[in-house]
Amino acid sequence: MNHSIELVVFDLSGTTVEDDNAVAKSLYTAAQEFNLDVSLEDFEKTIGTNKIHLYQYMIAKTQGKDLTIEDFEKYDFPEILEEAMEIFERYSVIMIDYYRNHVNAMPGAEEVFEWLHERGIKVATDTGFHRDVTNAIMEGLQWKEKGLIDLAVDVESTNGVGRPAPYMVFHAMQKLDIQSVHGVVKIGDTPADLLSGKNAGCGANIGVLSGANSAEVLGKYHHTHILPSVRELPALLESEYRVSK
């Protein structure tokens, strides 16, 4: 990377927030309650996306439509929106309840935020969650109040268009006055994270193995690096990229 790093955009659950696979499990639990014939693994590979759209996507796949995660935000299934919303509303209750009782930073995440700020690098989070779930996480962790992050972005920040579209990254850049994608690092634990980083043209596009997906799964998608967790990010940036001392 010839450009200096100016911004790192971190995913939340599974990357900077401890998850225990709770997002995929919550999505799956709600789907089971509505007799949607999908597996937990199906959700593990597709978390990180807009959850309303995800249920539309899953319903459409059970109806025999040939769909891929790469084109996730290009699909539109208004005829099954009502069904998807019913499942999504149940999922939201399960997910918010989880985060109100179990919300912890991933080991090392807050120290990494501090390390970046000490070097003049801005910190944003992005997520496939809607605002109510995002707020439950932020209220529990108090990252904004502690000055650990500069901006929290969710799918409502971009009118519901989430990953793999690049717009949450672009929204963070606009809000934080970052002019070049070449100085942006995107990091997350899902294929959707890596696809959004690729689509945004980020200078570094990093997968982490602290969430629901293995190196085998993440390795199928464009990336510059795959790390065990965010804890390894400072060493990587110091060794391979331009950062202030």
N, C-alpha and C positions, 0 to 999 in steps of 0.2 A: 504494500500500500504506500504510494508516494505521498498521499495526503495525510496530514495530521488527523488523528482521531478527535472528533468533536462531540460525538453523541453515541451512546450505547442504548439500544432499545431491547429491554428484557421482557420476556414472557413472564407470566405470574405462576400459576400452579404447575408444579413439576420442575420449575426452573429456579424461581426465587422464593416461592411459597411451598412449604411442605404439603404433599398431596396424598400420599398413600393410595394413589390411583382413585381418589374420591370422585374426581370429575367424571371419569369413564363409568365408575360404579353407579353414580347418581343418574347419569344419562340412561344407563342400562336398566336400573331399577324402575324408573318412570316408564320406559318402553315396555318392560315386562308387565307392568300394571295395566297397560293398554293393549296387551297381546300383540305387540309388534315383534315380528320374527327376525330379530337381529341378535348378534352375539356381543359379549363384552369386548372381545378383540376388535370387532367392527368399530366400536367407539374409541378404543385405544388408539387406533390408527387415524382417526378423524377429529379428535378433540383439538382445540385451538381455533375452531371455526365458530361462526355465528350459530348458536344452538337452535334457534328457530329454523334456520336454513338446513341445519344438520338433520333435524327430524324430517323435514320435507325430503331431503336427500335420501334418508334411510327408507322412508315410506315408498318413494319412487323406485328404489332398488328392489324392494320386496315385490313390487309390481312388475318387475322384469326389465326395467329401463337400464341401459348400459351406460353407467356414469363413472367418472374418474375424479379423484380429489384435485387434480391439476385444474380442472374447469369448474370447480365447485361453485364459485360466485357467478358463473355465467348461466347457471340453471335457474329456471323460474317455474314453479309449480303452483300457481294460484288455486287450482282445483283441490289441492290437498292442504292448503294453508290452515284451514279451520281444524282439521285433524291434528296437524303438527302443533298448533298452538295449545290444544288441550294437553298434549303430552309435555310440551315445554313448560306450561304453567305448573304442572305437578313437579317436574324436574327442578324448577326454580325454588319451590318450597323446600325440597330435599337439600338442595345445594346451599341455600342461605342458612338453613338450620345447621348444616355441617360447619360452615365457616364461622358462625356465631359461637360455636362451641369448640372448634379446632382450627385455630389459625396461628401458624408459626412461620417465621422466616426460615428458608432453607439455610442450613449451616454455611456460614461464610458469606451469604448474600449481602448483608448489611455492611460488612467490612469491605466488600468489593465496591459497593456504592460510595463509601467514604474514600476509598483509594482513588476512584475515578474523579471525584470532586476535588480532591487535593491536587490533581493534575489538570484541573480546568475543563474536565470532560463532563458534559451534561448527561443526566440519567433519566430515561423515560421507561415506563412499563406499558406494554400493550397486551391485549387479551381478547379471547373470543367470548368473554362474558358480557352480559348486558349490565347496565349501570347498577341495578340493585345488588347483584352479586359482587361486583367490583367494590361498591361502597362498603359491603360487609367486610371484605378483606382489608380495605384501607382503614376503616374505623378500628379494626382489631390491631393492625400493625402500627398505625400512626406514622407511616413513613413520610408523609407530607409535613406533618407537624414537627417531626424530628429533623427535617431538612435533608433527608436521605435521597429523595427523588425530586426531580423538577416537574414531572408531568405524569399523570396516569391517563392512558388512552384506552377506550373500550369500543365495542362495535357501535355504540350509540354516538360516539364522537364522529363517525363517518357514515351517518345515516343508515346504519345497519349493514353496510358492506364490510365484511371482515376478511380474514385470510382465506385463501391465498392471495387475494388482491393486495396491492402494496399501500393502500391508502392510509392505514393507521401509521405506518412509518412516515409517510409524507406529512400527515397531520402533525406528528411529533416534530418533524423538521420545521414546519411552518411556524408552529407555536413557539419553538425554542430558537428560531432564527438561524437555522443551519442551512447553508446554501448548497452544499454538494453531497450527494449520496455516497461519494467516494470516501468521505470522512465519517461514515455511519457504520456501526457494528450492529447486526441483528443477532440475537441469541435466544434459543428456545429448545424445547424438548419434543416437538412434534413435526411431522411432515409439513403441516400447514405453516409453521414458523419458517422452516427452510424455504418453502415455496414463496412466502411473502417477501423474505429477504432477497431471494433471487429476482422476483418480479420488481422489487424496488431498486435493484442494482446496487445493493449495499457493498461497501468495500470489503467487509468481512461478514460471512454468513455462517454462524456457528451453531451446531447442534450439541445438546448436552444429554447425558444418559441418566440423569437423576429423576426423570419422569417415567411415563408409561411405555416409552419406546426404546427398543434395543439399537445397538450399532448397526445391526443387519437391516432393520427397518429404515433408520435415518440415513444410512449410507446409500440408499437408492435415490436420494434426492440431492440436488445441487447444494454443495456446502464447501466452505474453505477449510473448516476444521470440525472435528467432533471431540468434545471434552467430557471427562467424567462428570463434572459439575461446574457451576459458575466460579467456584473457588480457584480454579486453574486459570481463569481469564487474565488476571494481572500478569502472571508469568508469561503467558502467550503474547500479550500486547507488548510487553517490554522486549521480548526476544525477536518479534517479527514485525512490529509496527512502530510508528512514530508517536511517542507519548512524552509529555514533559516530565522531568524528574522532580 
